[in-house]
Amino acid sequence: MMLCAAGFTAILSTTMSKSPVLPLFASFLGSNPSGIGMVAAVSPFAGIVLSVPAGVLSDRFGRRLMLLFSAFILATAPFMYPFCTKLWQLALIRFYHGFSTAVFVPVAMALVSDLFQKERGERLGWFSTSTLIGRFIAPVTGGSILGMLAEKPLLGYRAVYFFCGFIGLAALFLIVKIPVSKPGQSQPWKETLREFRKILSTRAIVLTCMVEASILFAYGSFETFLPIYSKHVGLSFYETGALLSIQIITLALTKPLMGKFSDRHGRTSQIFGGPFVGAVSIAAIPLFKSVLPLLVISVVFGLSISIVTSATGAYIADLSKEGSRGSAMGLLGSIMDIGHSTGPLVSGAAATYLGLSWSFTLPFFVLAAMAVTFQLGTAGRGKG
């Protein structure tokens, strides 16, 4: 329960620091659109680079030490933003701040997996739901603070970041108080690296990571190009916001249920079937122009993400030992971030040269291809 509370405050703080304040603050500092894009990409890049080392270090030195390292960054980084005057300073702080989630998420997932076996999928689902609630509340809270101080924008930005800092301090307090009875095995480097090589050579683990990357590839395309499509067909900003928000609500409500389902009925069927649900739903977007069917599609697509991601982390934990589980979760986090980052980029190129509908058609092929690849590559392993 304390780890879920820490996850809520950690993601609330980090999400509020970027949505919606980051692009506005970068623009306030004089940045052009390309500079804003560069600053926005710095933190996900930190996740790609650092998730694997964070997991490996948690296997070597224990989960608690790495969680405390993450919490220290959560509690200190937000207080640096108000003193920024140059774009390069903002980029450096974003990279430093990106360390926090790059370390916290895979290590926390490894800790949950260490503590539970029979109920692993459900418990990972509850942890994910706690972070999703923080992710949902953050833009509303940050936007409200900026709105109240709209006449004094600099004061508004500083108020948001100081508030993020106080929430980060709450996350630090919670992580310090977590009663970790099994902080992780402290083992020699030779053993840690040998276990990590086993993780990299386990085909089922790598394919599972790639399935999650594919669903986040599709999600990145969805969240980037659905607003553009909504504007194209004449929907209001409120309707577009509802399309995006209802998906997060669907995820938050269904992840524990889907995790519990995978505990009882096996992981592999969800990892194989979920991408097809997502593929069909996202490909159907260009067929509709009114808000009601698009709301249904958003719910179904959110459900597909829940089906897949509630099983992938648990399946990877099932396939790895406790002494290498942090490395496995770090690998999942890194490959997942690659998928999430490349989705808008590749789908954007497809939309530019082939038409906007291809930003939804391309993810259809990616999801279907990865589902089939996973099924062929893991055939004979049973339910998981």
Buried (B, 14 or more C-beta within 10 A) or exposed (E): EBBBBBBBBBBBBBBBBBBBBBBBBBBBBEBEEEBBEBBBBBBBBBBBBBBBBBBBBBBBBBBBBBBBBBBBBBBBBBBBBBEBEEBEBBBBBBBBBBBBBBBBBBBBBBBBBBBBEEBBBBBBBBBBBBBBBBBBBBBEBBBEBBEEBEEEBEEBBBBBBBBBBEBBBBBBBBBEEBEBEEBBBEBEEEBBBEBBEBBEEBEBBBBBBBBBBBBBBBBBBBBBBBBEBBEEEEBEEEBBBBBBBBBBBBBBBBBBBBBBBBBEBBBBBBBBBBBBBBBBBBBBBBEBBEBEEBBBBBBBBBBBBBBBBBBBBBBBBBBBBBBBBBBBBBBBBBBBBBBBBBBBBBBBEBBEEEEBBBBBBBBBEBBBEBBEBBBEBBEEEEEB
